[in-house]
Amino acid sequence: MPTNSSTLFQATNAMAAGLDTDHITYEVVERDAVPAPTPQPSDSLEQRIIELLKWLQPTDFLSPGNEFMKHLHSYVPGTGKWIHESAPFRAWVGLDDPKIEDGSGDTVPNHDFFLHVRGVAGSGKSVFAASTVHQLQESGRLVLLFFFRQIIDKNHTARYLVRDFAAQLLPHCPALLVALTALSQEHPVSGNELELVWPALVDTLRNGGVKGRVLCVVDALDEMDDGDLEDMTRKLVTLGTTQPHAVRVLVTSRPLPHIEQLLNQPGVVRLKLDPVLLLPDVARYVDARMATLDPPLSDDTNELVKQTICEHANGLFLQARLVADNRTSNPSCLFPHTANP
Protein backbone atom coordinates (compact mmCIF):
# COMPACT_ATOMS: atom_id res chain seq x y z
CA MET A 1 0.00 0.00 0.00
CA PRO A 2 1.51 3.35 -0.95
CA THR A 3 2.58 5.52 1.97
CA ASN A 4 4.78 8.53 2.52
CA SER A 5 6.99 6.64 5.02
CA SER A 6 8.72 3.26 5.16
CA THR A 7 8.32 2.97 8.93
CA LEU A 8 5.87 0.79 10.84
CA PHE A 9 3.01 2.12 12.92
CA GLN A 10 3.04 0.35 16.30
CA ALA A 11 2.42 3.03 18.90
CA THR A 12 -1.17 2.30 19.88
CA ASN A 13 -0.62 -1.27 21.04
CA ALA A 14 2.70 -0.43 22.65
CA MET A 15 1.25 2.41 24.67
CA ALA A 16 -1.69 0.27 25.68
CA ALA A 17 0.74 -2.36 26.93
CA GLY A 18 2.72 0.21 28.89
CA LEU A 19 5.86 -0.21 26.79
CA ASP A 20 8.51 2.41 26.15
CA THR A 21 7.50 4.22 22.93
CA ASP A 22 10.55 6.49 22.63
CA HIS A 23 12.14 4.34 19.93
CA ILE A 24 8.99 3.36 18.07
CA THR A 25 8.70 4.66 14.55
CA TYR A 26 5.50 5.63 12.80
CA GLU A 27 3.99 5.01 9.41
CA VAL A 28 1.87 7.94 8.25
CA VAL A 29 -0.78 6.72 5.84
CA GLU A 30 -2.38 9.39 3.70
CA ARG A 31 -6.19 9.32 3.72
CA ASP A 32 -6.31 9.14 -0.06
CA ALA A 33 -4.01 6.09 -0.13
CA VAL A 34 -6.54 3.68 1.38
CA PRO A 35 -10.03 2.50 0.45
CA ALA A 36 -13.02 4.07 2.16
CA PRO A 37 -14.75 2.50 5.16
CA THR A 38 -17.69 0.25 4.32
CA PRO A 39 -20.92 2.29 4.38
CA GLN A 40 -23.50 1.24 6.94
CA PRO A 41 -27.17 0.62 6.09
CA SER A 42 -28.13 3.28 8.62
CA ASP A 43 -25.98 5.95 6.98
CA SER A 44 -27.92 8.91 5.64
CA LEU A 45 -27.33 10.28 2.16
CA GLU A 46 -25.42 13.18 3.68
CA GLN A 47 -23.18 10.81 5.66
CA ARG A 48 -22.44 8.76 2.53
CA ILE A 49 -21.46 11.90 0.64
CA ILE A 50 -19.23 13.05 3.51
CA GLU A 51 -17.44 9.69 3.57
CA LEU A 52 -16.88 9.81 -0.19
CA LEU A 53 -15.52 13.33 0.08
CA LYS A 54 -13.07 12.05 2.69
CA TRP A 55 -12.05 9.37 0.23
CA LEU A 56 -11.73 11.81 -2.67
CA GLN A 57 -9.67 14.34 -0.68
CA PRO A 58 -10.29 17.22 -3.15
CA THR A 59 -8.72 20.65 -2.93
CA ASP A 60 -10.31 23.35 -0.79
CA PHE A 61 -11.98 24.74 -3.89
CA LEU A 62 -14.39 26.99 -2.01
CA SER A 63 -12.08 28.20 0.76
CA PRO A 64 -11.59 31.99 0.96
CA GLY A 65 -7.94 31.76 -0.07
CA ASN A 66 -8.24 29.45 -3.04
CA GLU A 67 -7.68 30.47 -6.65
CA PHE A 68 -11.36 30.72 -7.57
CA MET A 69 -12.27 32.97 -4.65
CA LYS A 70 -9.11 35.06 -5.04
CA HIS A 71 -9.89 35.85 -8.66
CA LEU A 72 -13.58 36.37 -7.94
CA HIS A 73 -12.70 39.02 -5.35
CA SER A 74 -10.65 40.79 -8.04
CA TYR A 75 -13.64 41.10 -10.35
CA VAL A 76 -14.91 44.61 -10.99
CA PRO A 77 -18.64 44.68 -11.83
CA GLY A 78 -19.30 45.64 -15.42
CA THR A 79 -16.05 44.29 -16.82
CA GLY A 80 -16.14 41.41 -19.29
CA LYS A 81 -19.71 42.12 -20.31
CA TRP A 82 -18.78 42.13 -23.99
CA ILE A 83 -17.37 38.60 -23.64
CA HIS A 84 -20.56 37.25 -22.09
CA GLU A 85 -22.56 38.94 -24.84
CA SER A 86 -20.37 37.59 -27.65
CA ALA A 87 -21.79 35.01 -30.05
CA PRO A 88 -19.26 32.25 -29.12
CA PHE A 89 -19.99 32.54 -25.41
CA ARG A 90 -23.77 32.69 -25.85
CA ALA A 91 -23.63 29.62 -28.08
CA TRP A 92 -21.45 27.75 -25.59
CA VAL A 93 -23.65 28.48 -22.60
CA GLY A 94 -26.73 27.50 -24.59
CA LEU A 95 -28.45 30.85 -24.91
CA ASP A 96 -28.53 30.71 -28.70
CA ASP A 97 -29.23 27.02 -29.30
CA PRO A 98 -32.54 26.15 -27.62
CA LYS A 99 -33.24 23.32 -30.07
CA ILE A 100 -30.33 21.28 -28.77
CA GLU A 101 -31.40 21.31 -25.13
CA ASP A 102 -33.17 17.95 -25.24
CA GLY A 103 -30.35 16.22 -27.15
CA SER A 104 -32.85 14.52 -29.46
CA GLY A 105 -30.66 14.90 -32.54
CA ASP A 106 -33.66 15.76 -34.69
CA THR A 107 -32.33 19.21 -35.52
CA VAL A 108 -29.03 20.57 -36.81
CA PRO A 109 -27.11 21.52 -33.64
CA ASN A 110 -24.87 24.48 -33.05
CA HIS A 111 -21.28 23.18 -32.90
CA ASP A 112 -19.85 25.62 -30.37
CA PHE A 113 -19.61 22.99 -27.65
CA PHE A 114 -16.10 23.57 -26.32
CA LEU A 115 -14.96 27.16 -25.79
CA HIS A 116 -11.29 28.06 -25.60
CA VAL A 117 -10.77 31.56 -24.16
CA ARG A 118 -7.23 32.61 -24.93
CA GLY A 119 -5.23 35.68 -24.03
CA VAL A 120 -1.75 36.82 -23.13
CA ALA A 121 -0.60 36.96 -19.52
CA GLY A 122 -2.42 39.71 -17.65
CA SER A 123 -5.44 39.89 -19.95
CA GLY A 124 -7.84 38.84 -17.18
CA LYS A 125 -8.51 35.21 -18.13
CA SER A 126 -8.67 33.90 -14.56
CA VAL A 127 -10.89 36.73 -13.32
CA PHE A 128 -13.13 36.17 -16.34
CA ALA A 129 -13.29 32.44 -15.52
CA ALA A 130 -14.13 33.12 -11.86
CA SER A 131 -16.79 35.71 -12.64
CA THR A 132 -18.28 33.40 -15.28
CA VAL A 133 -18.54 30.55 -12.78
CA HIS A 134 -20.16 32.85 -10.24
CA GLN A 135 -22.68 34.30 -12.69
CA LEU A 136 -23.62 30.87 -14.02
CA GLN A 137 -24.09 29.57 -10.48
CA GLU A 138 -26.21 32.59 -9.62
CA SER A 139 -28.44 31.79 -12.60
CA GLY A 140 -29.00 28.27 -11.29
CA ARG A 141 -26.56 26.40 -13.53
CA LEU A 142 -24.53 23.46 -12.25
CA VAL A 143 -20.86 24.35 -12.78
CA LEU A 144 -17.78 22.20 -12.22
CA LEU A 145 -14.63 24.25 -11.81
CA PHE A 146 -10.89 23.91 -11.51
CA PHE A 147 -8.17 26.55 -11.55
CA PHE A 148 -4.70 25.30 -12.44
CA ARG A 149 -1.72 27.05 -10.84
CA GLN A 150 1.84 25.72 -10.88
CA ILE A 151 2.95 27.39 -7.67
CA ILE A 152 0.10 25.96 -5.58
CA ASP A 153 0.28 22.44 -4.23
CA LYS A 154 -2.40 20.19 -5.79
CA ASN A 155 -3.47 22.83 -8.34
CA HIS A 156 -0.97 21.85 -11.01
CA THR A 157 -1.95 18.23 -11.62
CA ALA A 158 -4.86 16.76 -13.58
CA ARG A 159 -5.48 14.25 -10.80
CA TYR A 160 -6.92 16.97 -8.59
CA LEU A 161 -9.09 18.30 -11.39
CA VAL A 162 -10.74 14.87 -11.46
CA ARG A 163 -11.10 14.80 -7.67
CA ASP A 164 -12.63 18.29 -7.59
CA PHE A 165 -15.04 17.62 -10.45
CA ALA A 166 -16.22 14.43 -8.72
CA ALA A 167 -16.58 16.19 -5.36
CA GLN A 168 -18.56 19.06 -6.90
CA LEU A 169 -20.86 16.77 -8.87
CA LEU A 170 -21.43 14.22 -6.11
CA PRO A 171 -24.27 16.03 -4.24
CA HIS A 172 -26.20 16.44 -7.51
CA CYS A 173 -25.80 12.97 -8.96
CA PRO A 174 -27.04 9.79 -7.23
CA ALA A 175 -25.56 7.65 -10.01
CA LEU A 176 -22.09 9.01 -9.30
CA LEU A 177 -22.55 8.32 -5.59
CA VAL A 178 -23.31 4.67 -6.39
CA ALA A 179 -20.36 4.38 -8.78
CA LEU A 180 -17.85 6.01 -6.44
CA THR A 181 -19.09 4.02 -3.45
CA ALA A 182 -18.28 0.82 -5.33
CA LEU A 183 -14.87 2.11 -6.38
CA SER A 184 -14.01 3.40 -2.94
CA GLN A 185 -14.52 -0.01 -1.32
CA GLU A 186 -11.84 -1.60 -3.47
CA HIS A 187 -9.39 1.16 -4.31
CA PRO A 188 -7.71 4.23 -2.87
CA VAL A 189 -8.34 7.37 -4.88
CA SER A 190 -4.63 8.18 -5.14
CA GLY A 191 -3.31 6.92 -8.47
CA ASN A 192 -6.77 5.95 -9.73
CA GLU A 193 -8.18 9.36 -10.62
CA LEU A 194 -7.71 9.12 -14.39
CA GLU A 195 -8.13 5.35 -14.74
CA LEU A 196 -11.20 4.82 -12.55
CA VAL A 197 -12.75 8.04 -11.24
CA TRP A 198 -12.75 9.95 -14.54
CA PRO A 199 -14.56 7.18 -16.50
CA ALA A 200 -17.17 6.94 -13.73
CA LEU A 201 -17.63 10.71 -13.81
CA VAL A 202 -17.96 10.81 -17.60
CA ASP A 203 -20.39 7.88 -17.68
CA THR A 204 -22.77 9.53 -15.24
CA LEU A 205 -22.66 12.81 -17.16
CA ARG A 206 -23.29 11.18 -20.52
CA ASN A 207 -26.00 8.81 -19.35
CA GLY A 208 -28.33 11.37 -17.88
CA GLY A 209 -27.16 11.09 -14.30
CA VAL A 210 -27.69 14.83 -13.80
CA LYS A 211 -30.80 16.82 -14.62
CA GLY A 212 -29.96 19.64 -17.02
CA ARG A 213 -26.71 20.58 -18.68
CA VAL A 214 -23.48 20.64 -16.70
CA LEU A 215 -21.00 23.40 -17.51
CA CYS A 216 -17.31 22.82 -16.79
CA VAL A 217 -14.86 25.72 -16.44
CA VAL A 218 -11.13 24.99 -16.34
CA ASP A 219 -8.76 27.91 -15.95
CA ALA A 220 -5.13 28.11 -17.09
CA LEU A 221 -4.39 24.93 -19.03
CA ASP A 222 -0.87 26.32 -19.44
CA GLU A 223 -0.37 25.98 -15.67
CA MET A 224 -1.00 22.22 -15.77
CA ASP A 225 1.93 19.81 -15.43
CA ASP A 226 3.42 19.11 -18.85
CA GLY A 227 3.11 15.37 -18.30
CA ASP A 228 -0.66 15.69 -17.80
CA LEU A 229 -1.46 18.31 -20.42
CA GLU A 230 -1.98 16.29 -23.61
CA ASP A 231 -4.02 13.47 -22.09
CA MET A 232 -6.20 15.71 -19.89
CA THR A 233 -6.84 18.21 -22.68
CA ARG A 234 -7.99 15.42 -24.98
CA LYS A 235 -10.23 14.07 -22.24
CA LEU A 236 -11.79 17.51 -21.75
CA VAL A 237 -12.35 18.00 -25.48
CA THR A 238 -14.01 14.60 -25.76
CA LEU A 239 -16.17 15.36 -22.73
CA GLY A 240 -17.26 18.73 -24.09
CA THR A 241 -17.96 17.78 -27.69
CA THR A 242 -19.61 14.37 -27.69
CA GLN A 243 -22.91 15.11 -25.94
CA PRO A 244 -23.44 18.87 -25.78
CA HIS A 245 -26.98 18.52 -24.44
CA ALA A 246 -25.44 17.02 -21.28
CA VAL A 247 -22.12 18.76 -20.72
CA ARG A 248 -20.00 21.57 -22.16
CA VAL A 249 -16.49 22.71 -21.35
CA LEU A 250 -14.80 26.12 -21.26
CA VAL A 251 -11.04 26.40 -20.81
CA THR A 252 -8.67 29.35 -20.65
CA SER A 253 -4.99 29.54 -21.49
CA ARG A 254 -2.27 31.67 -22.92
CA PRO A 255 -2.00 31.29 -26.74
CA LEU A 256 0.87 28.78 -26.63
CA PRO A 257 1.57 26.75 -29.80
CA HIS A 258 1.34 23.29 -28.21
CA ILE A 259 -2.01 24.12 -26.59
CA GLU A 260 -3.32 25.67 -29.80
CA GLN A 261 -2.39 22.46 -31.60
CA LEU A 262 -4.09 20.25 -29.02
CA LEU A 263 -7.28 22.29 -29.29
CA ASN A 264 -7.31 22.44 -33.08
CA GLN A 265 -10.24 20.03 -33.25
CA PRO A 266 -13.85 20.04 -34.48
CA GLY A 267 -16.23 21.50 -31.94
CA VAL A 268 -13.60 23.74 -30.33
CA VAL A 269 -14.26 27.47 -30.73
CA ARG A 270 -11.69 30.11 -29.82
CA LEU A 271 -12.46 33.44 -28.21
CA LYS A 272 -9.56 35.89 -27.96
CA LEU A 273 -9.21 38.42 -25.16
CA ASP A 274 -7.81 41.13 -27.38
CA PRO A 275 -6.10 43.93 -25.39
CA VAL A 276 -7.68 46.47 -27.74
CA LEU A 277 -11.16 45.19 -26.87
CA LEU A 278 -10.20 45.11 -23.19
CA LEU A 279 -9.33 48.83 -23.01
CA PRO A 280 -12.76 49.91 -21.64
CA ASP A 281 -12.67 47.10 -19.07
CA VAL A 282 -9.19 48.09 -17.92
CA ALA A 283 -10.35 51.71 -17.61
CA ARG A 284 -13.27 50.56 -15.47
CA TYR A 285 -10.87 48.55 -13.30
CA VAL A 286 -8.62 51.59 -12.85
CA ASP A 287 -11.65 53.70 -11.92
CA ALA A 288 -12.51 51.20 -9.21
CA ARG A 289 -8.95 51.19 -7.90
CA MET A 290 -8.77 54.98 -7.80
CA ALA A 291 -12.07 55.14 -5.92
CA THR A 292 -10.49 53.24 -3.02
CA LEU A 293 -7.73 55.79 -2.38
CA ASP A 294 -7.84 57.37 1.05
CA PRO A 295 -7.41 60.27 1.11
CA PRO A 296 -8.70 60.73 -2.45
CA LEU A 297 -6.75 62.70 -5.01
CA SER A 298 -7.99 65.97 -6.33
CA ASP A 299 -10.27 65.61 -9.35
CA ASP A 300 -7.66 66.87 -11.81
CA THR A 301 -4.89 64.70 -10.42
CA ASN A 302 -7.19 61.68 -10.19
CA GLU A 303 -8.12 61.99 -13.86
CA LEU A 304 -4.49 62.47 -14.88
CA VAL A 305 -3.34 59.42 -12.92
CA LYS A 306 -6.14 57.26 -14.36
CA GLN A 307 -5.28 58.32 -17.87
CA THR A 308 -1.59 57.59 -17.37
CA ILE A 309 -2.19 54.18 -15.80
CA CYS A 310 -4.44 53.18 -18.69
CA GLU A 311 -1.83 54.32 -21.20
CA HIS A 312 0.85 52.28 -19.45
CA ALA A 313 -1.45 49.24 -19.17
CA ASN A 314 -1.97 48.77 -22.93
CA GLY A 315 -5.20 46.87 -22.38
CA LEU A 316 -3.77 44.47 -19.76
CA PHE A 317 -5.26 44.18 -16.27
CA LEU A 318 -2.03 42.90 -14.74
CA GLN A 319 -0.05 45.85 -16.02
CA ALA A 320 -2.73 48.25 -14.79
CA ARG A 321 -2.61 46.66 -11.33
CA LEU A 322 1.18 46.81 -11.14
CA VAL A 323 1.29 50.46 -12.19
CA ALA A 324 -1.57 51.32 -9.84
CA ASP A 325 0.10 49.53 -6.93
CA ASN A 326 3.33 51.42 -7.49
CA ARG A 327 2.00 54.83 -8.36
CA THR A 328 -1.39 55.69 -6.93
CA SER A 329 -0.01 56.10 -3.44
CA ASN A 330 2.48 58.65 -4.76
CA PRO A 331 1.22 60.40 -7.89
CA SER A 332 4.26 62.68 -7.87
CA CYS A 333 6.18 59.67 -9.21
CA LEU A 334 4.20 60.08 -12.38
CA PHE A 335 3.82 63.85 -12.21
CA PRO A 336 6.76 65.42 -10.39
CA HIS A 337 5.29 68.90 -10.76
CA THR A 338 1.76 67.92 -9.64
CA ALA A 339 0.90 68.46 -6.01
CA ASN A 340 -1.86 66.69 -4.13
CA PRO A 341 -3.63 69.43 -2.18
N, C-alpha and C positions, 0 to 999 in steps of 0.2 A: 504494500500500500504506500503510495507516495506521501512523504512527509518532508518537513523542512529541517529535520534533525535525524542523525543516525543513532541517537541514544535511546535508552529503554525507560519507559515510564513505570516506576515501581513505588512511588512515594506513598500512595494511599494505603496499601496493605502494610507497608513497613511502619508507617506512623501508627496504624491501628494496632500493630503488634508491639509497639513501644520500642522499636529498633532505632538505632542512630541513623538519621537521614542525611547527615552532613556530606557523605560521599556518594549519595544516590544521584544519578543523572536522570534527566527528564526527556521524554519525547513529546514535542509539541506537534499535535496533529491539527492541521488546518481544517476548518469546518467544511470547506468545499472539497476536501479530499476523501470524504467518506460518504456512503449512502445515507439517505434520510431515515429517521426512525419510522417504524411501521405505524401507519395511521390506525387509530382506534375507532371502532364503530360509533362510539359516543362523541367523536370529534365533530364540532360544528363546521360549517363551510368556512367560516372565518379562521378557525384554528388550522384547518387543512391548508389554507392559503398561506398562513403565517409560517407553517412548517416548511412549505415549499420555498418560500422566500428565504428561509434560513439555509435551505439546501442550495438555492441559486446563488446566494451571496452577491447580489448586484452592487453597482456603485451607489453612492448616496445621491441619486440623480435629482432629488428634489430638496436637498439640503441648501441652506442659504448661501453657502460658499461654493457651490458647484458651478460648472461652466454655464449651464443653462440659466441659472438664476443670476449669475454675474452679468451675462450679456443682456438679459432681460432688464436688469436695473439700469443698464446703459442706454436703453431705448428712449428716444425723445418722441413723444406723440406727434403724429403728422408726417414723420419721415418714412420713406419707403412706400408711400401710398401708391405711387406710380407703378411700382413692381406688382403690388397686389391687384392693380387694375389692368395689368398687361394681359394680352391675349394668351400667352403661354401659361401664366400662372392660373388664370381663370379656367383654362381648359384642364390643367392638372388637378385643381381642387374639385372640379366637377360642376362649376357654375355654368359652363357653356356646352355641356353635353348631357342634358337630361335624359336622352333616349338610351343611354348606356347604363343607367342606374340599376336596372334589373338584371343586366348581364345575359339577356335572352339570346343575343346574337342575331336577332331578326332585322336589325338596322345596321347601317354602315357606321362604325364607331369612330370617334375622334381618337387619333393615335398619340396624343400628348400624355402618355401614361407616366413617364419617368422624366422628371425635371432636374436638369443640371444647372444650378446657379453658380456662375463663375465670375471671379473678379480678382484683381491684384490684391496684395496684402494691404490692409487698411481701408478697403472699400466698404466695409460694414457687413460682410457676409454672415458672421456669427450673430451679430445683433439682429440682422434680418431673419435668420433662422429662429432665434429665440422669440422674437416678436410674432413671427408667423405661427409657431407652436402655440403661443399664448392666445392669439386671436382665434385660431381654429378651436382650441379647447373652450374658449368662451362662447363660441357658436354651437357647442354641443358635439363637436367631432371627436372621435377617438384618435389620438395621436400617439405614436411610438417615437421616442426621440433618443438620440445619442450624439454627444459632442466630443469628437476626437481632439486630443491635445497631447503632444509628445511629452511635455514636461510634467504631466500629472500622472501619478501612478494609477494604473488600471484604465486610463482614458486613451491609451495609444494602441490597444490591441483589439482585434475583432472579437475575441472571446467575450469581452465584457459588453460589446454591443449586443451579442446574442443573449447574454444574461439579462441585460436591462430590458430588451424588447420582451423577453418572456415574462419578466417580473411586472412590466407595465400592462401586458395583455392579460395576465392571469386572472385578475378580478372580473374581467368582462367575458371570459371564455371558459365555460364548463368543460368543453372538449379538451382544451389545453390542460386543465387541472387533472383530468383523468390520465392524459398521456404522460404528463410530467410525474404524476404520482407513481405510475408504473416504472418509469425510468429511474426515479429517485430511489426505489427499493433495491435496485440491482447495481447502480453505478453512482460514483461521485460525479459532481458536475465538472470538476476540474479536468480538463483534457478531453471532455466529451461535448463541449459546446457546439462545435461545428458538425461533428459526426452524428450526434443524437438529438441534441436540443433544437438545433436549427431545423432539421427535417420535421420534427414534431410541430414546431411553430408554424412552418410554412403549410403543412398539411391542414392544420386547423383554420388557417386564414383562407386557404383555397376552397375548402370544403364546407364553407358556410358556418364555421364555428362562431362567428361574430356577426351580430346584426348590424347591417350598414357597412359602409366602406371604411377601411382603416387607412389612415394617412401616416406614412413614416417619414421622419425628417432626420437626416444624418448630416451633421456639420463637419467640415474640414477633412475630407478624404485625404488630403495631402499631409495630414498629421497622423495618419495611421501607420503602423509599422510596415516597412517595405515588404516583409515576408508575408503579410496578410493581405496586402492591397489588391492584388490581381484576383485572388479567389473570392474575397469578400465583395469586391465591386461587381464581379460577375453574378454572384448570388443575389445581390441587391437589384441588379438590372433584371434578372429572371423573375424575381419576386414582383417587381413593379410593372412588368410588361405582359405577363401571361394572362392575368385575370383582373383587368382594371376595374371591373365592377366590385371587386372585393378589396383590393389593396393597391395603393400607389405610393411611389417613393420620390422624395425630393432630397438631393444632395447638394452640398456646396464644396467648392475647392478653388484653389488658385488655378489659373490656366496653364498647367504643366503638361508638356507633350505626352508623357506616358499615361496620364489620367485622361487626357483628351482622346488618346488612342483607345483606351479601354472602354470609353463611353461612346465611341463612334459606332453605334448600333441602332437598328430600327426601334422606334418607340422612345428614343432618348431625345429630348428637346433641350436646347441650350438657351439660357437667358443670361446675358452679360450685364454686370453692374458697371456700366460705363461711367468713368469719373465725370465726363461732361454732363451726363444725365443726373449725376449725384450732386451737382453744384447747389441746387436749391435745398436739398436735404442737409448738406454740410452747413449751409448758411443758417438753417433752422437750428441745427445742433449748436452752432456757435452762439446764436441768440440765447439759447437756453443756458449755456455755460456763463455767458456774461450776466445773465439775470441773477445768478447766484453770488455775485461778488458783494462782499460786505467789508467796507462801505462801497457803495456803487460809484462808478466813474461818472464824471460829468457827461451830459448828453453828447457833446461834440467829441470828447475823447472816446467814449464808449463806441460811437459809430465808426471812428477812425480805427480803433483797435479791431473791431469786428471785420471791417473791410480788409485790413492787413492780414488778419489770420486766415480769412477765406482765400486771399490771394496766395498766401504761402501754402495753403492746404492742397490746392490743385484738384479739388474734388475728392479728397481722401479723408475719411473720418479720423484715421489714426494720426495723420499729419496735423489735422486741426486740433486734436486733443493734445499732442505734444507741444505745439506752439502755444496753445492756450495755457497749458500747465506752466510753461516757462515764462510766459509774458504777461498774462493778465494781472498777476499780482504786482507787476512793476512795469506799467506802460511806458515809462521813460526809456526802457530798453529798446522799445520800438521807435519812440519819438523823444529823443533827448531834449528837445526844446519845448515839449508839451508838459505843462504842469497839471497836477490833479488837485483842483481847489478843494 
